[in-house]
């Protein structure tokens, strides 16, 4: 596929924009993307970093007490690189790998908004081998449910869940799915 901007080089960046159910796709080469300064084509100079900043800019109301604000700012600064959460929200990039841990309490709400309520990336699984992986996921989920039933002393429900787990484990060990 050729770049939609220069019509010469192969497109390496692919963007999909959906507005009011209308889907528009953009395919551009890396050189045209650099020339445009990482702006989405057809979006009135809206950069990727502005997009991330918009997602991060839904903060809870800040306390009125200046001392409380200083405490919050100090607690949300990466110890390794010194980046603050405000800087991250403005720039849209982390300063180092430690920033993920430092800002993790603030990132979960962002991930939930972006990933339809999920905070863990599951990815796509090839159909040929996906059955076994999906069964293992079900087993993990059922084991969590089993723990909850045992903690609440719901032993009849726990026994049913246990039987489901055993059945799925037999499928996995027997090579089914």
N, C-alpha and C positions, 0 to 999 in steps of 0.2 A: 504494500500500500504506500502511495506517495504522499509526501507532506502537502497539506492543504494550503499552506502559505506560499512556499517557493515552487511547488510542483516539480522539484528536481530530486531531492534526497528521499530515502525511505523514512516513513514516519516511525518514530520510536516512542513517542509520548501520546497516549490516548486518553482523552477526557470525555466523560459523559455528563451532560447537564440535563436535569429533569426539572422543568418548571411547569406547575399546574398539569402534571401528567404528560406533558409534551417532552419527548426525549430528543436531544441534539447531541451528536457525537463530533469530536474534533480530533484530528490526527495530524500531529506536527513532528518535524524532525528536531533533534537536539539543538542544532545550531539556531534555528528559528526561535526555539524556546529561550535560548540564552539571549538572543537579540531583543526579544520581547521582555526580558527581565523577569521570567517565571510568572507571567500573567496569563490567565486563561484567555484563549482567543474568543472573541464574541461576547465578552462579559464586562465591557467597559473598564478595563484595567483593574481587574480584581485578582489579587495575587493569592497564591496558595497560603502564604503566611497570614494574610488578612482573613482567609477562611478559617484557619486554625484559631486565630485570635478571637474571631467571632464566636466560635464554639466555646472558648475558654472564658468568655466575658459574660458569664451569667452568674456572677458571684452572689453570695448571700449578703444581706445588708451588713455593712461594716459597723463595728461598735463606735459610738461617739467619743469614747474616752481615748485621748491621744496615747496614754500609756498602754492601753490594750492593743491599739493599732501597732505600736512599736513592737510589742511582744509577738504579735502575729507575723509581722514582717521578718523579725529575727528568726522565728521558728520555721519560716518557709524560705530559707536560704540554703542552697546546696553547700555543704561543708567542703567539698572537693574543689569546685570551680567558682563558688561565690555567687552563682546566679540566683536571683530572687524569682519568686513566682510571677511578680508583675513584669519582670523582664521577659520571662518565658512566654507569658500571654501576649506581650507586645511583638516579640520576634517570631514566635511560633516554632522555635527549635530549642532543644535542650543543649546545655553547655557540655555535659559529659554523661557517662552512663549512670553515675550516682544520682542524677537529677530524677530519674524514674522513681527511685526509692523515696527521695526527699519529698516529691510532689504527689506521691501515690494517693493520699487521701483526697486530693482535689481532682485527680484524674478519673477515678471511677465514675463520677456523674457524667463526665464528658464521654467516656467509653459507652456508657449506657445509652446516651442520646444518639451516638453515632452508630452503634451496633444493635439497635432495636432492643434495648434492655439487657444485653449481655455485656459482661466485662471480660470474658475469656474468649480468645480467638479460637475457633474450632477448625476453620479451613475446609477445603473441599477434599473429599476422599474418592479415589478412583473406584468406579463401579465394580471392577474385577475383584478387588481385594477389600472393598468397603464393607461387605457383610460382616466379616470377623471383627473389624474395628468398631462397627456400630454396635455389635453384640457386647463387646467389652465395655463400651460407654454405658449401655443399658445396665450391665452388671454393676458398674461403679455407682450409678444412680440408685439402683435397687439396694445396694449395701448401705448407702446413706439413709434411705427410707427405713431399712431394717433397724439401723441404730436408733432412729427416732422412735420407732414403735417399741423397741425394748426399753428405752429411757422412760417412755410414758406407760410402760407396763401393759401394752396392748399385744399380748402374746399370741392371740389367735391370728391377728393381722400379720404379726411378725413371722409366724409359721407359713402363711401363704406366700409372703415375700421370699422367705428362705427357699421354698419350693420352686419359685420362679427363677431364683438365682441358680439353683442346682440344675434346672432344666437348661438354662442358657449356657452354663458351664459345660454341660454334656455336649451341647451343640458345638461349642468352640473346640473342645478336646476331640470330638468325633470328626471334625473337619467340615461340618455343615456350615452354611452361611458364608 
